[in-house]
Amino acid sequence: MVSAGIVLTFTAPNAKSFQNPELARIVFYHLPCAILSAILMTIAPYFGIRSLKTQKQIWDLRMTAAMELATLLGALTLITGIIFSKVQWGAWWNWDPRQSSYLMVMLMAMAFFAIRASLEGEKRSQYSSTYLMAMLLPIIFLIFIYPRLSVVQSLHPDVIKYGGFDREYTITLYTMFALIGGVVWWLYKLRVRVGLLEIEKDNPDAKLANRDHSATPRVVRPVPLSKPR
């Protein structure tokens, strides 16, 4: 399905009103990565709160997996954005408000991993969870509020608004968003499963403690034993 979506991005008609209409199709990858990264960064603090409240490692794993994928998608957003900036606006980096604010968000995301790398045990989970809770409001402001202020002049709103996206272009964009989102969800579940297996390998007794459910109920039947000689 992803392969078919990639083919679709190359066969979609060129968008209008772009400096380079043919290469503007990088938006098919840039925009879904940016939106999904923002969603994960706003969900991760909830996992952090649950980790602090329950002290279960499963929530710490979910928080870490969400931030890892959010940072990966954020890096892809910056890379595709830099290419788009060069092709459409003539410079690799224009210090556009959206570019600058997203760069600040990525720096805060990388600080999360620096905190985790510097600590061990319960402190690592507690401090990183607390950091995410403190990071939530700045992230919301930098991603959703600041670039849309009336006093902020950005290249992005005009390009997207007057890009001339026809019906086929819009359908392709939504299709890639759904496909990339499905891949991200699949990777997220795999990352959490790998984390659980690592914990269970190091500490077999932690298996039930890290799950959200108890063990499967089993019926105990008497087993006949031979008489000792």
Phi, psi and omega in degrees: 000320178295319178299318177296322178295321178296318177299322180297324180293334179273338180265349179295146179294155181295143176283149182272163172067015173263153177299321176229088186301325184291319182275357177291348182292354174296344175300331179301334180256323184295310185293314177299321179297319181294315182293314181295323177297318179295320179297314180296322181290337177271340177275325183304319178300328176297317176298324177296319178297317178295326178294317179293325185282318186263339183061026178263138183290340180298323180286326175294322177296317179296319178298314181294317179298318179297319181288324177298314180290323178297320179291320177298312178295324177295321177295318177296325178296315179294318181296310179294327177293322178295318178296316179299318180298318180293317184288318188264327186245358172087003180214146180296325182219120184256001186054036174295145181305322179290321177296312183294316181294323179289327175297321177296321177298318180294324177296321177293323178294319179292330176295330177300316181286332175294322178295315181294326181288337183270353183233166179222160174067215183294328180297324180299315179292317183293313183291319180291324177295317178296322178297318179296321178298320178288335183277345188298310182296315175301322179295314178300319181293314185289327183270315190257336188252304186304312182295342184258005177293145184295334182276352181265124179261114183234148176285335186296311184301318181294319181296314182290319184291319183254023181287347179071040180289115176276185186296317181294322179295318180294318179298319178297320179296315179294324179296315179293326177298316180293319182291313179296322177298321177295320178295319179296318178297319178297315179295323179298313180296320178297318181297318179293319179297318178297319179297320178295320179295323178296318179294316181293330177292319181284327183217093182301330181288347182276000185300308182287329182292333183265353179270156177276353182229162179276178181292155179294128180297139182232151179269128180262122181248146177293141179245123180292139180244142178287151180292138179292140181278000000 
